[in-house]
């Protein structure tokens, strides 16, 4: 049976209705049982309102409206914390928090003990790397067990994984703040996480926003482009493969997509995927990844000559030097000198104007 990915080209006037249509085309109700809680896992890559890097307000609202219209009564949201991103600030500045409040959805934070407990989990699937990276035991949020999950990524590039989407979105949700231990084996880690998801969730679904896409050394320091697409699928591998194809990459040349395809966790070969909706056979955004200062340092430490010393750098207090360096570079150098201007430019377009129509509080 072929995997199915729904793709629609949309515009601000009809995007909420198109998301409802998209989810129907992608057979959401077959993928997600209604008697299970459905978790919305948004993607706050950066707390600054950088369109293309983060889940968009219309993406979130459209999915909530579609779920409610389809009869899903128990919906919640889970947010993750990273060493360089503030989820509270991100939810507010990216205008997602008011949407959760508007629809009375409970927000949980997987780094707060009273919200979510972390438990040891022994995967049934043989792990590629996670059991070796975490010999003390793989920990996952107990709240995820026996629930549906909907990933809400955007179409963008990534300095370490070439592209990032539905599979990478689990990286923040399923792994705790020690997730940086995995960077040298990031592709294998994403495959392991998908295998775990298939064991613990009652249903998995991805809704990807490509209305504004990110090109360059992502997932933050990118150039945003209006492309007007939205995608959905119950196959995380397939939706990531289709997004990669649209960005101009060969999906099977990207290790995490190829390995997940070979392991039978989804379909990564475009010819084996049914594309419902738009004809994307000639779509090619011509994206490329490139480098920034942070990626060059990461390449040297995680993949280069000093890889064998990473335990010293990243599993001791020395890690805080790198955390501070990343924070300083992204928030106080790149954002004021480049990022803010790029956002001003994209805000002049139709999607930027739609973003401005959403409340900040």
Secondary structure, 3 states (H helix, E strand, C coil): CCEEEEEEECCCCCHHHHHHHHHHHCCHHHHCCCCCCEEEEECCCCCCCCECCECCHHHHHHHHHHHHHCCCCCEEEEECCECCECHHHHHHHCCCHHHHHHCCCEEEECCCCCCCCEEEECCCCCCCCHHHHCCCCEEEEHHHCCCEEEEECEEEEECCCEEECHHHHHHHHHCCCCHHHHHHHHHHHHHHHHHHHHHHCCEEEEEEEEEEEEEEECCCEEEEEEEEEEEEECCHHHHHHHHHHHHCCCHHHCHHHHHHHHCCCCCCCHHHEEEEECCCCCCCCCCCCCCCHHHHHHHHHHHCCCHHHHHHHHCCCCHHHHHHHHHHHHHHHHHHHHHHHHHHHHHCCHHHHHHHHCCCC
